[in-house]
Amino acid sequence: MTPRRALVLFSGGQDSTVCLAWALEQYSYVETIGFDYGQRHNVELECRLAVRSQIYTQFPQWGGRLGEDHLIDLSLLGQLSDTALTQERAIEMSSTGLPNTFVPGRNLLFFTFAAAVAYRRGLNVLVGGMCETDYSGYPDCRDNTLKSLQVSLSLGMDTPMAIETPLMWLDKAQTWALSATLGGERLNELIVENTHTCYLGDREHRHEWGYGCGQCPACALRARGYKAWRSRGAPSSFEATDRMDL
């Protein structure tokens, strides 16, 4: 553990929950920040509070390091974006070669607002769940994009502002494995039951990997990663050894 203080971009999804657990292992103090940008799956805003509550109750060694939560109103982003994440429309590939779930500038704005909050709160590490391995090709998830942004934020704030992306080079199966390493059965069960990934906001249909429509790209990616993790000999999240008790 380092004495540095972190701010986790926390949506309430699988990836950001694993990043929150990772940060709580790495840093002495951690806060979270979420964004309401008019997303169709705004049920994630409720899920993020449930996840934080479960972290407090199930992982007291982490709960003592988990500080305040911040929710930022970015509804203007949703008004500017003509995408399948912010409008009632079918999810499909666009003429640009990217899925129409891409919200231009989203992660750039997220990190910029997060850096402003971090500056005010005396936090110097920003943690995000962006990944360039199993992802939809979003350009603002790329490692080079975020390294460039780290330089710009540090210069613009006139203070070192590190961006950490612990999932950048992991596929989704490795993300499931990482959460098992960090928190064992309890963390994977928390992820299955409480986090939200589905782009359509479906909390009615439960699968072995969690809740969702089972058809959208986010559900497909999460399900495929869970299946691959299991095929590598990993036990289900409800059979795994609880490593936090070892």
CYANA upper distance limits for C-alpha pairs under 8 A (distance plus 0.5 A):
  1 MET  CA     25 GLU  CA      6.96
  1 MET  CA     26 GLN  CA      5.08
  1 MET  CA     27 TYR  CA      5.78
  1 MET  CA     28 SER  CA      6.98
  2 THR  CA     26 GLN  CA      6.64
  2 THR  CA     27 TYR  CA      5.57
  2 THR  CA     28 SER  CA      6.66
  3 PRO  CA     27 TYR  CA      6.52
  3 PRO  CA     28 SER  CA      5.63
  3 PRO  CA     29 TYR  CA      8.23
  4 ARG  CA     27 TYR  CA      6.21
  4 ARG  CA     28 SER  CA      6.82
  4 ARG  CA     29 TYR  CA      7.83
  4 ARG  CA    123 LEU  CA      8.04
  4 ARG  CA    124 ASN  CA      7.35
  4 ARG  CA    125 VAL  CA      7.78
  5 ARG  CA     27 TYR  CA      6.45
  5 ARG  CA     28 SER  CA      6.67
  5 ARG  CA     29 TYR  CA      5.48
  5 ARG  CA     30 VAL  CA      6.40
  5 ARG  CA    122 GLY  CA      8.12
  5 ARG  CA    123 LEU  CA      5.43
  5 ARG  CA    124 ASN  CA      6.44
  5 ARG  CA    125 VAL  CA      6.80
  6 ALA  CA     23 ALA  CA      7.66
  6 ALA  CA     27 TYR  CA      7.19
  6 ALA  CA     29 TYR  CA      6.91
  6 ALA  CA     30 VAL  CA      5.29
  6 ALA  CA     31 GLU  CA      6.86
  6 ALA  CA    118 ALA  CA      8.48
  6 ALA  CA    123 LEU  CA      5.98
  6 ALA  CA    124 ASN  CA      6.57
  6 ALA  CA    125 VAL  CA      4.99
  6 ALA  CA    126 LEU  CA      6.31
  6 ALA  CA    127 VAL  CA      7.51
  7 LEU  CA     30 VAL  CA      6.22
  7 LEU  CA     31 GLU  CA      5.31
  7 LEU  CA     32 THR  CA      5.87
  7 LEU  CA     33 ILE  CA      7.42
  7 LEU  CA    114 ALA  CA      7.97
  7 LEU  CA    118 ALA  CA      7.06
  7 LEU  CA    123 LEU  CA      7.05
  7 LEU  CA    124 ASN  CA      8.27
  7 LEU  CA    125 VAL  CA      6.65
  7 LEU  CA    126 LEU  CA      5.50
  7 LEU  CA    127 VAL  CA      6.69
  8 VAL  CA     16 SER  CA      8.17
  8 VAL  CA     19 CYS  CA      7.82
  8 VAL  CA     20 LEU  CA      6.71
  8 VAL  CA     23 ALA  CA      8.06
  8 VAL  CA     30 VAL  CA      7.67
  8 VAL  CA     31 GLU  CA      6.79
  8 VAL  CA     32 THR  CA      5.23
  8 VAL  CA     33 ILE  CA      6.68
  8 VAL  CA    126 LEU  CA      6.36
  8 VAL  CA    127 VAL  CA      5.10
  8 VAL  CA    128 GLY  CA      6.67
  9 LEU  CA     16 SER  CA      7.28
  9 LEU  CA     32 THR  CA      6.57
  9 LEU  CA     33 ILE  CA      5.68
  9 LEU  CA     34 GLY  CA      6.64
  9 LEU  CA    110 PHE  CA      8.21
  9 LEU  CA    111 PHE  CA      8.42
  9 LEU  CA    114 ALA  CA      7.98
  9 LEU  CA    126 LEU  CA      7.81
  9 LEU  CA    127 VAL  CA      6.56
  9 LEU  CA    128 GLY  CA      5.78
  9 LEU  CA    129 GLY  CA      8.11
 10 PHE  CA     16 SER  CA      5.64
 10 PHE  CA     17 THR  CA      7.44
 10 PHE  CA     20 LEU  CA      7.85
 10 PHE  CA     32 THR  CA      6.31
 10 PHE  CA     33 ILE  CA      6.04
 10 PHE  CA     34 GLY  CA      5.79
 10 PHE  CA     48 ARG  CA      7.68
 10 PHE  CA    128 GLY  CA      8.17
 11 SER  CA     16 SER  CA      6.63
 11 SER  CA     17 THR  CA      8.48
 11 SER  CA     33 ILE  CA      8.39
 11 SER  CA     34 GLY  CA      6.03
 11 SER  CA     35 PHE  CA      7.83
 11 SER  CA     44 GLU  CA      6.94
 11 SER  CA     45 LEU  CA      7.33
 11 SER  CA     48 ARG  CA      6.62
 12 GLY  CA     16 SER  CA      6.88
 12 GLY  CA     17 THR  CA      6.81
 12 GLY  CA     44 GLU  CA      5.98
 12 GLY  CA     45 LEU  CA      7.21
 12 GLY  CA     46 GLU  CA      8.44
 12 GLY  CA     47 CYS  CA      5.93
 12 GLY  CA     48 ARG  CA      4.28
 12 GLY  CA     49 LEU  CA      8.06
 12 GLY  CA     51 VAL  CA      7.26
 12 GLY  CA    195 THR  CA      5.91
 12 GLY  CA    196 HIS  CA      6.62
 13 GLY  CA     17 THR  CA      6.58
 13 GLY  CA     44 GLU  CA      7.47
 13 GLY  CA     47 CYS  CA      8.41
 13 GLY  CA     48 ARG  CA      7.94
 13 GLY  CA    191 ILE  CA      8.45
 13 GLY  CA    195 THR  CA      5.31
 13 GLY  CA    196 HIS  CA      5.16
 13 GLY  CA    197 THR  CA      5.75
 14 GLN  CA     18 VAL  CA      6.76
 14 GLN  CA    191 ILE  CA      6.50
 14 GLN  CA    195 THR  CA      6.24
 14 GLN  CA    196 HIS  CA      7.28
 14 GLN  CA    197 THR  CA      7.23
 15 ASP  CA     19 CYS  CA      6.72
 15 ASP  CA    129 GLY  CA      5.78
 15 ASP  CA    167 LEU  CA      8.20
 15 ASP  CA    175 THR  CA      7.99
 16 SER  CA     20 LEU  CA      6.55
 16 SER  CA    128 GLY  CA      7.20
 16 SER  CA    129 GLY  CA      5.68
 17 THR  CA     21 ALA  CA      6.81
 17 THR  CA     51 VAL  CA      8.13
 17 THR  CA    191 ILE  CA      7.87
 17 THR  CA    195 THR  CA      8.06
 18 VAL  CA     22 TRP  CA      6.61
 18 VAL  CA    175 THR  CA      8.03
 18 VAL  CA    178 LEU  CA      8.08
 18 VAL  CA    179 SER  CA      6.22
 19 CYS  CA     23 ALA  CA      6.53
 19 CYS  CA    127 VAL  CA      7.46
 19 CYS  CA    128 GLY  CA      7.28
 19 CYS  CA    129 GLY  CA      6.56
 19 CYS  CA    165 THR  CA      8.44
 19 CYS  CA    166 PRO  CA      7.27
 19 CYS  CA    167 LEU  CA      8.17
 20 LEU  CA     24 LEU  CA      6.66
 20 LEU  CA    127 VAL  CA      8.49
 21 ALA  CA     25 GLU  CA      6.88
 21 ALA  CA     62 TRP  CA      8.33
 21 ALA  CA    179 SER  CA      8.22
 21 ALA  CA    182 LEU  CA      7.35
 21 ALA  CA    183 GLY  CA      8.19
 22 TRP  CA     26 GLN  CA      6.80
 22 TRP  CA    166 PRO  CA      8.26
 22 TRP  CA    182 LEU  CA      7.46
 23 ALA  CA     27 TYR  CA      6.26
 23 ALA  CA     30 VAL  CA      7.46
 23 ALA  CA    127 VAL  CA      7.92
 24 LEU  CA     28 SER  CA      7.72
 24 LEU  CA     29 TYR  CA      7.73
 24 LEU  CA     30 VAL  CA      6.90
 24 LEU  CA     62 TRP  CA      6.26
 24 LEU  CA     65 ARG  CA      7.18
 24 LEU  CA     66 LEU  CA      7.72
 25 GLU  CA     62 TRP  CA      7.88
 25 GLU  CA    182 LEU  CA      8.41
 28 SER  CA     65 ARG  CA      6.64
 29 TYR  CA     65 ARG  CA      5.25
 29 TYR  CA     66 LEU  CA      6.68
 29 TYR  CA     67 GLY  CA      7.30
 30 VAL  CA     65 ARG  CA      6.55
 30 VAL  CA     66 LEU  CA      5.55
 30 VAL  CA     67 GLY  CA      6.17
 31 GLU  CA     66 LEU  CA      6.48
 31 GLU  CA     67 GLY  CA      5.24
 31 GLU  CA     68 GLU  CA      5.68
 31 GLU  CA     69 ASP  CA      6.36
 32 THR  CA     67 GLY  CA      8.06
 32 THR  CA     68 GLU  CA      7.09
 32 THR  CA     69 ASP  CA      5.25
 32 THR  CA     70 HIS  CA      6.71
 33 ILE  CA     69 ASP  CA      6.15
 33 ILE  CA     70 HIS  CA      5.04
 33 ILE  CA     71 LEU  CA      6.23
 33 ILE  CA     72 ILE  CA      7.96
 33 ILE  CA    114 ALA  CA      7.51
 34 GLY  CA     45 LEU  CA      8.15
 34 GLY  CA     69 ASP  CA      8.34
 34 GLY  CA     70 HIS  CA      6.71
 34 GLY  CA     71 LEU  CA      5.25
 34 GLY  CA     72 ILE  CA      6.73
 35 PHE  CA     71 LEU  CA      6.08
 35 PHE  CA     72 ILE  CA      5.33
 35 PHE  CA     73 ASP  CA      6.59
 35 PHE  CA     74 LEU  CA      6.80
 35 PHE  CA    110 PHE  CA      7.96
 36 ASP  CA     42 ASN  CA      7.97
 36 ASP  CA     45 LEU  CA      8.00
 36 ASP  CA     71 LEU  CA      7.62
 36 ASP  CA     72 ILE  CA      6.71
 36 ASP  CA     73 ASP  CA      5.62
 36 ASP  CA     74 LEU  CA      6.05
 36 ASP  CA     75 SER  CA      6.77
 37 TYR  CA     73 ASP  CA      6.99
 37 TYR  CA     74 LEU  CA      4.98
 37 TYR  CA     75 SER  CA      4.72
 37 TYR  CA     76 LEU  CA      7.41
 37 TYR  CA     77 LEU  CA      6.23
 37 TYR  CA     78 GLY  CA      5.61
 37 TYR  CA     86 THR  CA      8.44
 38 GLY  CA     42 ASN  CA      7.65
 38 GLY  CA     74 LEU  CA      8.13
 38 GLY  CA     75 SER  CA      5.85
 38 GLY  CA     77 LEU  CA      8.16
 38 GLY  CA     78 GLY  CA      5.46
 38 GLY  CA     79 GLN  CA      8.19
 38 GLY  CA     86 THR  CA      6.34
 39 GLN  CA     78 GLY  CA      7.40
 39 GLN  CA     85 LEU  CA      6.02
 39 GLN  CA     86 THR  CA      5.26
 39 GLN  CA     87 GLN  CA      8.44
 40 ARG  CA     85 LEU  CA      6.09
 40 ARG  CA     86 THR  CA      5.96
 40 ARG  CA     87 GLN  CA      7.40
 40 ARG  CA     88 GLU  CA      8.03
 40 ARG  CA    199 TYR  CA      7.53
 40 ARG  CA    200 LEU  CA      6.90
 40 ARG  CA    201 GLY  CA      7.23
 41 HIS  CA     85 LEU  CA      8.03
 41 HIS  CA    198 CYS  CA      7.58
 41 HIS  CA    199 TYR  CA      6.05
 41 HIS  CA    200 LEU  CA      6.00
 41 HIS  CA    201 GLY  CA      4.58
 41 HIS  CA    202 ASP  CA      8.39
 42 ASN  CA     46 GLU  CA      8.18
 42 ASN  CA    201 GLY  CA      7.40
 43 VAL  CA     47 CYS  CA      6.95
 43 VAL  CA    196 HIS  CA      8.17
 43 VAL  CA    201 GLY  CA      6.50
 44 GLU  CA     48 ARG  CA      6.57
 44 GLU  CA    195 THR  CA      7.92
 44 GLU  CA    196 HIS  CA      6.09
 44 GLU  CA    197 THR  CA      8.21
 44 GLU  CA    201 GLY  CA      8.13
 45 LEU  CA     49 LEU  CA      7.54
 46 GLU  CA     50 ALA  CA      7.18
 47 CYS  CA     51 VAL  CA      6.67
 47 CYS  CA    194 ASN  CA      6.53
 47 CYS  CA    195 THR  CA      6.29
 47 CYS  CA    196 HIS  CA      7.01
 48 ARG  CA     52 ARG  CA      6.76
 48 ARG  CA    195 THR  CA      7.53
 49 LEU  CA     53 SER  CA      6.69
 50 ALA  CA     54 GLN  CA      6.72
 50 ALA  CA    194 ASN  CA      7.03
 51 VAL  CA     55 ILE  CA      6.66
 51 VAL  CA    190 LEU  CA      7.73
 51 VAL  CA    194 ASN  CA      6.52
 51 VAL  CA    195 THR  CA      7.24
 52 ARG  CA     56 TYR  CA      6.90
 53 SER  CA     57 THR  CA      6.93
 54 GLN  CA     58 GLN  CA      6.17
 54 GLN  CA     59 PHE  CA      8.20
 54 GLN  CA    190 LEU  CA      7.87
 55 ILE  CA     59 PHE  CA      5.82
 55 ILE  CA     60 PRO  CA      7.98
 55 ILE  CA     62 TRP  CA      7.56
 55 ILE  CA     63 GLY  CA      6.60
 56 TYR  CA     60 PRO  CA      6.30
 56 TYR  CA     62 TRP  CA      7.58
 56 TYR  CA     63 GLY  CA      4.81
 56 TYR  CA     64 GLY  CA      8.18
 56 TYR  CA     66 LEU  CA      8.32
 57 THR  CA     63 GLY  CA      7.86
 58 GLN  CA    186 ARG  CA      8.03
 59 PHE  CA     63 GLY  CA      6.51
 60 PRO  CA     64 GLY  CA      6.70
 61 GLN  CA     65 ARG  CA      8.04
 62 TRP  CA     66 LEU  CA      6.93
 74 LEU  CA     78 GLY  CA      7.81
 75 SER  CA     79 GLN  CA      6.95
 76 LEU  CA     80 LEU  CA      6.76
 77 LEU  CA     81 SER  CA      6.61
 77 LEU  CA    106 ARG  CA      8.09
 78 GLY  CA     82 ASP  CA      8.31
 78 GLY  CA     86 THR  CA      6.12
 79 GLN  CA     86 THR  CA      8.49
 81 SER  CA     86 THR  CA      7.26
 81 SER  CA    103 VAL  CA      6.75
 81 SER  CA    104 PRO  CA      7.74
 82 ASP  CA     86 THR  CA      7.34
 82 ASP  CA     87 GLN  CA      7.09
 82 ASP  CA    103 VAL  CA      8.47
 83 THR  CA     87 GLN  CA      6.32
 83 THR  CA     89 ARG  CA      8.32
 83 THR  CA    100 ASN  CA      5.91
 83 THR  CA    101 THR  CA      6.04
 83 THR  CA    102 PHE  CA      7.18
 83 THR  CA    103 VAL  CA      6.85
 84 ALA  CA     88 GLU  CA      6.89
 84 ALA  CA     89 ARG  CA      5.90
 84 ALA  CA     90 ALA  CA      6.95
 84 ALA  CA     91 ILE  CA      6.22
 84 ALA  CA    100 ASN  CA      6.14
 84 ALA  CA    101 THR  CA      5.39
 84 ALA  CA    102 PHE  CA      8.43
 85 LEU  CA    100 ASN  CA      8.39
 85 LEU  CA    101 THR  CA      5.70
 85 LEU  CA    102 PHE  CA      8.12
 85 LEU  CA    103 VAL  CA      7.87
 85 LEU  CA    199 TYR  CA      7.25
 91 ILE  CA     99 PRO  CA      7.75
 91 ILE  CA    100 ASN  CA      6.72
 91 ILE  CA    101 THR  CA      7.22
 91 ILE  CA    216 CYS  CA      8.02
 92 GLU  CA     99 PRO  CA      6.19
 92 GLU  CA    100 ASN  CA      6.34
 92 GLU  CA    101 THR  CA      8.44
 93 MET  CA     97 GLY  CA      6.83
 93 MET  CA     98 LEU  CA      6.28
 93 MET  CA     99 PRO  CA      4.65
 93 MET  CA    100 ASN  CA      6.23
 94 SER  CA     98 LEU  CA      6.18
 94 SER  CA     99 PRO  CA      6.09
 94 SER  CA    100 ASN  CA      6.00
 98 LEU  CA    102 PHE  CA      7.40
 98 LEU  CA    136 SER  CA      7.89
 98 LEU  CA    137 GLY  CA      7.06
 98 LEU  CA    138 TYR  CA      7.60
 99 PRO  CA    136 SER  CA      7.58
102 PHE  CA    138 TYR  CA      6.86
105 GLY  CA    109 LEU  CA      6.53
105 GLY  CA    140 ASP  CA      7.68
106 ARG  CA    110 PHE  CA      6.60
106 ARG  CA    140 ASP  CA      8.23
107 ASN  CA    111 PHE  CA      6.60
107 ASN  CA    140 ASP  CA      6.44
107 ASN  CA    141 CYS  CA      7.87
108 LEU  CA    112 THR  CA      6.70
108 LEU  CA    140 ASP  CA      7.25
108 LEU  CA    149 LEU  CA      8.14
109 LEU  CA    113 PHE  CA      6.58
110 PHE  CA    114 ALA  CA      6.46
111 PHE  CA    115 ALA  CA      6.40
111 PHE  CA    126 LEU  CA      8.09
112 THR  CA    116 ALA  CA      6.93
112 THR  CA    153 LEU  CA      7.66
113 PHE  CA    117 VAL  CA      6.88
114 ALA  CA    118 ALA  CA      6.49
114 ALA  CA    126 LEU  CA      7.87
115 ALA  CA    119 TYR  CA      6.48
115 ALA  CA    126 LEU  CA      7.73
115 ALA  CA    153 LEU  CA      7.65
115 ALA  CA    161 MET  CA      7.94
116 ALA  CA    120 ARG  CA      6.95
117 VAL  CA    121 ARG  CA      6.62
118 ALA  CA    122 GLY  CA      6.40
118 ALA  CA    123 LEU  CA      5.15
118 ALA  CA    124 ASN  CA      6.99
118 ALA  CA    125 VAL  CA      8.45
118 ALA  CA    126 LEU  CA      8.35
119 TYR  CA    123 LEU  CA      6.62
119 TYR  CA    124 ASN  CA      7.73
119 TYR  CA    157 MET  CA      8.09
124 ASN  CA    160 PRO  CA      7.29
124 ASN  CA    161 MET  CA      5.62
124 ASN  CA    162 ALA  CA      6.87
125 VAL  CA    161 MET  CA      6.34
125 VAL  CA    162 ALA  CA      5.26
125 VAL  CA    163 ILE  CA      6.45
125 VAL  CA    164 GLU  CA      7.55
126 LEU  CA    161 MET  CA      7.73
126 LEU  CA    162 ALA  CA      6.53
126 LEU  CA    163 ILE  CA      5.28
126 LEU  CA    164 GLU  CA      6.61
127 VAL  CA    163 ILE  CA      6.35
127 VAL  CA    164 GLU  CA      5.26
127 VAL  CA    165 THR  CA      6.40
127 VAL  CA    166 PRO  CA      8.40
128 GLY  CA    163 ILE  CA      8.01
128 GLY  CA    164 GLU  CA      6.94
128 GLY  CA    165 THR  CA      5.73
128 GLY  CA    166 PRO  CA      8.19
129 GLY  CA    165 THR  CA      6.28
129 GLY  CA    166 PRO  CA      7.44
129 GLY  CA    167 LEU  CA      6.42
129 GLY  CA    168 MET  CA      7.88
130 MET  CA    141 CYS  CA      5.62
130 MET  CA    142 ARG  CA      8.01
130 MET  CA    165 THR  CA      6.63
130 MET  CA    167 LEU  CA      7.01
130 MET  CA    168 MET  CA      6.37
131 CYS  CA    135 TYR  CA      6.76
131 CYS  CA    141 CYS  CA      6.54
131 CYS  CA    142 ARG  CA      7.50
131 CYS  CA    143 ASP  CA      8.41
131 CYS  CA    165 THR  CA      8.00
131 CYS  CA    167 LEU  CA      6.02
131 CYS  CA    168 MET  CA      4.41
131 CYS  CA    169 TRP  CA      6.82
131 CYS  CA    170 LEU  CA      7.59
132 GLU  CA    137 GLY  CA      8.07
132 GLU  CA    141 CYS  CA      6.92
132 GLU  CA    142 ARG  CA      6.10
132 GLU  CA    143 ASP  CA      7.49
132 GLU  CA    168 MET  CA      5.97
132 GLU  CA    169 TRP  CA      6.67
133 THR  CA    168 MET  CA      7.31
133 THR  CA    169 TRP  CA      6.04
133 THR  CA    170 LEU  CA      6.53
133 THR  CA    171 ASP  CA      5.98
134 ASP  CA    170 LEU  CA      7.93
134 ASP  CA    171 ASP  CA      5.57
134 ASP  CA    172 LYS  CA      6.79
134 ASP  CA    221 LEU  CA      8.03
137 GLY  CA    141 CYS  CA      8.21
138 TYR  CA    142 ARG  CA      7.85
139 PRO  CA    145 THR  CA      7.80
140 ASP  CA    145 THR  CA      6.46
140 ASP  CA    146 LEU  CA      7.76
141 CYS  CA    145 THR  CA      7.53
141 CYS  CA    146 LEU  CA      7.75
142 ARG  CA    146 LEU  CA      7.02
143 ASP  CA    147 LYS  CA      6.62
143 ASP  CA    168 MET  CA      7.56
144 ASN  CA    148 SER  CA      6.62
145 THR  CA    149 LEU  CA      6.71
146 LEU  CA    150 GLN  CA      6.54
146 LEU  CA    163 ILE  CA      7.70
147 LYS  CA    151 VAL  CA      7.09
147 LYS  CA    163 ILE  CA      7.97
148 SER  CA    152 SER  CA      6.92
149 LEU  CA    153 LEU  CA      6.51
150 GLN  CA    154 SER  CA      6.59
150 GLN  CA    161 MET  CA      6.98
150 GLN  CA    162 ALA  CA      6.62
150 GLN  CA    163 ILE  CA      6.36
151 VAL  CA    155 LEU  CA      6.65
151 VAL  CA    161 MET  CA      8.50
152 SER  CA    156 GLY  CA      6.39
153 LEU  CA    157 MET  CA      6.38
153 LEU  CA    161 MET  CA      7.05
154 SER  CA    158 ASP  CA      6.17
154 SER  CA    159 THR  CA      5.75
154 SER  CA    160 PRO  CA      5.40
154 SER  CA    161 MET  CA      5.47
154 SER  CA    162 ALA  CA      8.26
155 LEU  CA    159 THR  CA      7.30
155 LEU  CA    160 PRO  CA      8.28
167 LEU  CA    171 ASP  CA      8.37
167 LEU  CA    175 THR  CA      7.42
170 LEU  CA    174 GLN  CA      6.06
170 LEU  CA    175 THR  CA      6.77
171 ASP  CA    175 THR  CA      6.85
171 ASP  CA    225 GLY  CA      7.76
172 LYS  CA    176 TRP  CA      6.91
172 LYS  CA    221 LEU  CA      7.78
172 LYS  CA    222 ARG  CA      7.15
172 LYS  CA    224 ARG  CA      8.18
172 LYS  CA    225 GLY  CA      4.90
172 LYS  CA    226 TYR  CA      7.71
173 ALA  CA    177 ALA  CA      6.86
173 ALA  CA    224 ARG  CA      8.34
173 ALA  CA    225 GLY  CA      4.72
173 ALA  CA    226 TYR  CA      6.31
173 ALA  CA    227 LYS  CA      8.15
173 ALA  CA    228 ALA  CA      6.11
173 ALA  CA    229 TRP  CA      5.00
174 GLN  CA    178 LEU  CA      6.52
174 GLN  CA    225 GLY  CA      8.33
174 GLN  CA    229 TRP  CA      7.50
175 THR  CA    179 SER  CA      6.84
176 TRP  CA    180 ALA  CA      6.86
176 TRP  CA    188 ASN  CA      7.97
176 TRP  CA    225 GLY  CA      7.93
176 TRP  CA    226 TYR  CA      7.22
176 TRP  CA    229 TRP  CA      7.20
177 ALA  CA    181 THR  CA      6.75
177 ALA  CA    229 TRP  CA      7.41
177 ALA  CA    234 ALA  CA      8.44
178 LEU  CA    182 LEU  CA      6.66
179 SER  CA    183 GLY  CA      6.40
179 SER  CA    184 GLY  CA      7.37
179 SER  CA    187 LEU  CA      6.96
179 SER  CA    188 ASN  CA      6.85
180 ALA  CA    184 GLY  CA      4.66
180 ALA  CA    185 GLU  CA      6.95
180 ALA  CA    187 LEU  CA      7.27
180 ALA  CA    188 ASN  CA      6.70
180 ALA  CA    237 SER  CA      8.30
180 ALA  CA    240 ALA  CA      8.32
180 ALA  CA    243 ARG  CA      8.24
181 THR  CA    243 ARG  CA      7.46
182 LEU  CA    187 LEU  CA      8.19
182 LEU  CA    243 ARG  CA      8.14
182 LEU  CA    244 MET  CA      8.28
183 GLY  CA    187 LEU  CA      5.26
183 GLY  CA    188 ASN  CA      7.82
183 GLY  CA    242 ASP  CA      7.59
183 GLY  CA    243 ARG  CA      6.77
183 GLY  CA    244 MET  CA      6.36
184 GLY  CA    188 ASN  CA      7.07
184 GLY  CA    237 SER  CA      8.29
184 GLY  CA    240 ALA  CA      7.05
184 GLY  CA    241 THR  CA      6.63
184 GLY  CA    242 ASP  CA      4.87
184 GLY  CA    243 ARG  CA      5.25
184 GLY  CA    244 MET  CA      6.83
185 GLU  CA    189 GLU  CA      6.44
185 GLU  CA    237 SER  CA      5.66
185 GLU  CA    238 PHE  CA      6.44
185 GLU  CA    239 GLU  CA      7.49
185 GLU  CA    240 ALA  CA      5.64
185 GLU  CA    241 THR  CA      6.61
185 GLU  CA    242 ASP  CA      5.38
185 GLU  CA    243 ARG  CA      7.98
186 ARG  CA    190 LEU  CA      6.57
186 ARG  CA    237 SER  CA      8.28
186 ARG  CA    242 ASP  CA      7.14
187 LEU  CA    191 ILE  CA      6.69
188 ASN  CA    192 VAL  CA      6.67
188 ASN  CA    237 SER  CA      5.76
188 ASN  CA    238 PHE  CA      8.39
189 GLU  CA    193 GLU  CA      6.58
189 GLU  CA    237 SER  CA      6.21
189 GLU  CA    238 PHE  CA      6.99
190 LEU  CA    194 ASN  CA      6.05
190 LEU  CA    195 THR  CA      7.75
191 ILE  CA    195 THR  CA      5.59
191 ILE  CA    210 GLY  CA      7.89
192 VAL  CA    208 GLU  CA      7.95
192 VAL  CA    209 TRP  CA      6.01
192 VAL  CA    210 GLY  CA      4.72
192 VAL  CA    211 TYR  CA      7.81
193 GLU  CA    210 GLY  CA      6.41
193 GLU  CA    211 TYR  CA      7.83
194 ASN  CA    210 GLY  CA      8.50
195 THR  CA    210 GLY  CA      8.16
196 HIS  CA    201 GLY  CA      8.25
196 HIS  CA    210 GLY  CA      8.28
196 HIS  CA    211 TYR  CA      7.34
196 HIS  CA    212 GLY  CA      8.09
197 THR  CA    201 GLY  CA      8.32
197 THR  CA    211 TYR  CA      8.36
197 THR  CA    212 GLY  CA      7.59
197 THR  CA    218 ALA  CA      6.55
197 THR  CA    219 CYS  CA      6.99
197 THR  CA    222 ARG  CA      8.30
198 CYS  CA    202 ASP  CA      6.78
198 CYS  CA    211 TYR  CA      7.97
198 CYS  CA    212 GLY  CA      5.45
198 CYS  CA    213 CYS  CA      6.99
198 CYS  CA    214 GLY  CA      8.23
198 CYS  CA    216 CYS  CA      7.29
198 CYS  CA    218 ALA  CA      6.12
198 CYS  CA    219 CYS  CA      5.88
199 TYR  CA    216 CYS  CA      7.02
199 TYR  CA    217 PRO  CA      8.30
199 TYR  CA    218 ALA  CA      6.83
199 TYR  CA    219 CYS  CA      8.23
200 LEU  CA    212 GLY  CA      8.19
200 LEU  CA    213 CYS  CA      7.53
200 LEU  CA    216 CYS  CA      7.99
201 GLY  CA    212 GLY  CA      7.44
201 GLY  CA    213 CYS  CA      8.42
202 ASP  CA    211 TYR  CA      7.31
202 ASP  CA    212 GLY  CA      5.18
202 ASP  CA    213 CYS  CA      5.97
203 ARG  CA    211 TYR  CA      5.89
203 ARG  CA    212 GLY  CA      6.24
203 ARG  CA    213 CYS  CA      8.49
204 GLU  CA    211 TYR  CA      7.39
204 GLU  CA    212 GLY  CA      7.64
205 HIS  CA    211 TYR  CA      6.02
205 HIS  CA    212 GLY  CA      6.19
205 HIS  CA    213 CYS  CA      6.93
206 ARG  CA    210 GLY  CA      6.06
206 ARG  CA    211 TYR  CA      4.85
206 ARG  CA    212 GLY  CA      7.10
207 HIS  CA    211 TYR  CA      6.41
207 HIS  CA    212 GLY  CA      8.07
207 HIS  CA    214 GLY  CA      8.43
209 TRP  CA    222 ARG  CA      7.68
209 TRP  CA    223 ALA  CA      6.52
209 TRP  CA    226 TYR  CA      6.75
212 GLY  CA    219 CYS  CA      6.80
213 CYS  CA    219 CYS  CA      7.38
214 GLY  CA    219 CYS  CA      5.58
214 GLY  CA    220 ALA  CA      6.72
214 GLY  CA    223 ALA  CA      8.27
215 GLN  CA    219 CYS  CA      6.59
215 GLN  CA    220 ALA  CA      6.56
216 CYS  CA    220 ALA  CA      6.65
217 PRO  CA    221 LEU  CA      6.57
218 ALA  CA    222 ARG  CA      6.76
219 CYS  CA    223 ALA  CA      6.49
220 ALA  CA    224 ARG  CA      6.46
221 LEU  CA    225 GLY  CA      6.64
222 ARG  CA    226 TYR  CA      6.72
223 ALA  CA    227 LYS  CA      6.67
224 ARG  CA    228 ALA  CA      6.62
225 GLY  CA    229 TRP  CA      6.56
226 TYR  CA    230 ARG  CA      6.71
227 LYS  CA    231 SER  CA      6.59
228 ALA  CA    232 ARG  CA      6.86
229 TRP  CA    233 GLY  CA      7.72
229 TRP  CA    234 ALA  CA      6.52
230 ARG  CA    234 ALA  CA      5.23
230 ARG  CA    235 PRO  CA      6.74
230 ARG  CA    236 SER  CA      7.22
234 ALA  CA    240 ALA  CA      8.26
235 PRO  CA    239 GLU  CA      6.20
235 PRO  CA    240 ALA  CA      5.80
236 SER  CA    240 ALA  CA      6.58
242 ASP  CA    246 LEU  CA      7.78
